[in-house]
Amino acid sequence: MISMTNPTHSNSYSLYSPGVVGNTGTSNRVYVIDENKPVMNIVSLLLEQAGFVVRVYRSSIAFEEEFADLPSGVVFTDQVMSPVDANDACSKVLLRPDHFRVIVVLAYPNTKLTVAAMKFGAVTVLEKPFERQELIGAVKEGFRQLQEIQASRNVDPAATPANLALMNSLTLREREIIELVYDGHTNKAISLRLGIHCKTVEKHRSNVMKKLGVSSLAELIRLLTVREPTGR
């Protein structure tokens, strides 16, 4: 897992103000927004080592001040920031879906925040501490989505017709549970609401994930969001 200690950075630029790292270009730019200096430092280093051009911001306000003039890229942002939270940044990014994609990072598991971020259109939600492969994979997926949107505006693979058709394979109980998950309820809240054991809720959620071919809550919410106009 990624350590949150402050690594030695090979480039001499301030982490307290926006800076560009690596080679110039617009096809691999990542905008890192995080108030936590050690986290921002190591995320920037890992992304730079992977060949991305990194621009860092200590707040979402600083990002928003430059937002309109920034080249296309992927935004990596902390979900809980002050005085403006990441969902505000997400909403602005989504006004230009063919220009930016956003990855949200959480300090701890939070179903409501994950659901909210995915409904806003985030690429995915990462939870600290996360693996280097998760970070790089999420950023690559963000660029893949950008390229796909710019080329043909196709839907994300997690929401393909085949996956959507699999919704019909769910039992009534499974449908009931994932609708509650989509509305932001935790497993415990669902168990109390339906009068069933929390372990039963977890089992149903696991079965749903397998049936729909998704591997994370973020992917599940993205699939349900695409389905929503005709499925609810």
C-alpha positions in Angstrom: 0.0 0.0 0.0 1.1 3.6 -0.6 2.8 5.1 2.4 1.7 8.6 3.4 5.2 9.7 4.5 6.9 12.6 2.7 9.2 11.2 0.0 12.2 13.0 -1.5 11.0 14.6 -4.7 13.3 14.9 -7.6 11.8 18.2 -8.9 12.2 21.5 -7.1 8.7 23.0 -7.3 6.4 24.2 -4.5 3.7 21.8 -3.3 1.9 24.8 -1.9 1.2 26.4 -5.2 0.4 25.0 -8.7 3.3 23.5 -10.6 3.9 21.4 -13.6 6.1 18.3 -13.5 7.5 16.3 -16.4 7.3 16.8 -20.1 4.8 19.3 -21.6 1.7 18.1 -23.5 -2.0 17.9 -23.1 -2.7 14.2 -23.5 -1.5 13.0 -20.1 -2.1 15.9 -17.6 -3.3 15.0 -14.1 -4.5 17.7 -11.7 -4.0 16.7 -8.1 -6.1 18.5 -5.5 -5.3 17.7 -1.9 -4.9 19.7 1.3 -2.6 17.1 2.8 1.0 17.9 1.7 2.4 14.3 2.2 -0.4 12.7 0.3 -0.2 15.3 -2.5 3.6 14.9 -2.6 3.6 11.1 -2.9 0.7 11.0 -5.4 2.4 13.5 -7.6 5.7 11.6 -7.4 4.0 8.3 -8.4 2.1 9.8 -11.2 5.3 11.6 -12.5 7.2 8.3 -12.4 4.4 6.7 -14.5 4.9 9.4 -17.1 2.1 11.8 -16.4 2.3 15.6 -16.4 1.2 16.7 -12.9 -0.2 20.0 -11.7 -0.9 20.3 -8.0 -3.3 22.4 -6.0 -3.7 22.8 -2.2 -7.4 23.5 -2.5 -10.3 23.1 -4.8 -10.7 26.9 -4.9 -7.3 27.2 -6.4 -8.2 24.7 -9.0 -11.5 26.4 -9.8 -9.6 29.7 -10.4 -7.8 28.1 -13.3 -10.4 25.6 -14.3 -11.7 27.3 -17.4 -8.3 27.7 -19.0 -6.8 24.3 -18.2 -5.9 21.7 -20.9 -7.8 18.4 -20.9 -6.9 15.9 -18.2 -7.8 13.8 -15.2 -8.6 15.4 -11.8 -7.5 13.6 -8.6 -9.2 15.2 -5.6 -9.9 14.6 -1.9 -13.6 14.1 -1.3 -13.6 16.1 1.9 -12.1 19.5 1.5 -12.8 23.0 2.9 -14.3 25.4 2.3 -15.4 23.9 -1.0 -15.8 20.1 -1.1 -14.9 17.9 -4.0 -18.4 17.4 -5.2 -18.5 21.1 -6.1 -15.4 20.6 -8.1 -16.9 17.5 -9.6 -20.0 19.4 -10.7 -17.9 21.9 -12.5 -15.8 19.2 -14.1 -18.9 17.5 -15.4 -19.9 20.6 -17.3 -17.0 19.7 -19.6 -17.2 15.8 -19.7 -15.1 15.7 -22.9 -12.4 17.8 -21.2 -12.0 16.4 -17.7 -12.5 13.2 -15.8 -12.4 13.0 -12.0 -11.1 10.5 -9.4 -12.2 11.0 -5.8 -10.1 9.7 -2.9 -11.6 9.1 0.6 -9.8 8.9 3.9 -12.1 6.0 5.0 -14.9 3.9 3.5 -18.1 6.0 3.2 -21.0 4.6 1.2 -22.9 7.9 1.0 -19.9 9.8 -0.3 -19.0 7.1 -2.8 -22.6 7.0 -4.1 -22.7 10.8 -4.4 -19.3 11.0 -6.2 -20.3 8.3 -8.7 -23.6 9.9 -9.3 -21.7 13.1 -10.1 -19.8 11.1 -12.7 -16.5 10.2 -11.1 -14.3 7.7 -12.8 -14.0 5.9 -9.5 -13.5 6.4 -5.8 -10.3 5.3 -4.1 -10.0 4.7 -0.3 -6.8 5.5 1.6 -4.5 3.7 1.8 -4.6 2.6 -1.8 -2.2 0.6 -3.9 0.1 2.2 -6.5 -1.6 0.0 -9.2 -5.0 1.3 -8.1 -3.9 4.9 -8.5 -2.2 4.4 -11.9 -5.1 2.2 -13.1 -7.7 4.7 -12.2 -5.8 7.5 -13.9 -5.4 5.4 -17.1 -9.1 4.6 -17.0 -9.8 8.4 -16.7 -7.8 9.0 -19.9 -9.4 6.0 -21.6 -12.8 7.5 -20.9 -11.7 10.9 -22.1 -10.5 9.5 -25.4 -13.6 7.5 -25.8 -15.9 10.4 -25.1 -13.9 12.7 -27.4 -14.0 10.0 -30.2 -17.5 8.7 -30.0 -19.2 9.5 -26.6 -19.8 5.8 -26.0 -20.8 4.6 -22.5 -18.4 3.2 -20.0 -17.7 -0.6 -20.3 -19.3 -1.1 -16.9 -22.6 0.0 -18.4 -22.6 -2.0 -21.6 -26.0 -3.4 -22.9 -24.9 -6.8 -21.8 -24.3 -5.6 -18.2 -27.5 -3.7 -18.2 -29.4 -6.8 -19.4 -28.1 -8.7 -16.5 -30.3 -6.6 -14.2 -33.1 -8.9 -15.2 -31.3 -11.8 -13.6 -31.5 -10.2 -10.1 -34.0 -11.5 -7.6 -36.6 -9.1 -6.1 -34.6 -9.0 -2.8 -31.4 -8.2 -4.7 -33.1 -5.4 -6.6 -34.5 -4.0 -3.4 -31.1 -4.0 -1.7 -29.2 -2.4 -4.6 -31.8 0.3 -4.9 -31.2 1.1 -1.2 -27.4 1.0 -1.8 -27.9 3.4 -4.8 -29.8 5.8 -2.4 -26.7 5.8 -0.1 -27.8 3.4 2.6 -25.1 1.4 4.4 -25.4 -2.4 4.9 -26.4 -1.8 8.6 -29.1 0.7 7.6 -30.4 -1.7 5.0 -30.5 -4.6 7.4 -32.5 -2.5 9.9 -34.9 -1.3 7.3 -35.6 -4.7 5.8 -35.4 -6.6 9.1 -32.7 -9.0 8.0 -29.2 -9.7 9.3 -26.4 -7.5 8.1 -24.5 -10.6 6.9 -27.5 -11.4 4.6 -27.3 -7.9 3.1 -23.6 -8.4 2.5 -24.2 -11.8 0.8 -26.9 -10.3 -1.5 -24.6 -7.4 -2.4 -21.8 -9.8 -3.2 -24.2 -11.9 -5.4 -25.3 -8.7 -7.2 -21.7 -7.7 -8.0 -21.0 -11.1 -9.4 -24.2 -11.2 -11.6 -23.6 -7.7 -12.9 -19.9 -8.2 -13.6 -18.7 -5.3 -11.4 -15.9 -5.5 -8.8 -16.5 -2.3 -6.7 -19.2 -0.1 -5.3 -18.1 2.7 -7.6 -18.7 0.4 -10.7 -22.0 -0.7 -9.3 -23.2 2.9 -8.9 -22.0 3.9 -12.3 -23.9 1.0 -13.9 -27.1 1.9 -11.9 -26.7 5.6 -12.8 -26.7 4.7 -16.5 -29.7 2.4 -16.1 -31.7 5.0 -14.0 -33.6 6.8 -16.8 -35.4 3.6 -17.8 -34.8 1.3 -14.8 -36.4 3.1 -11.9 
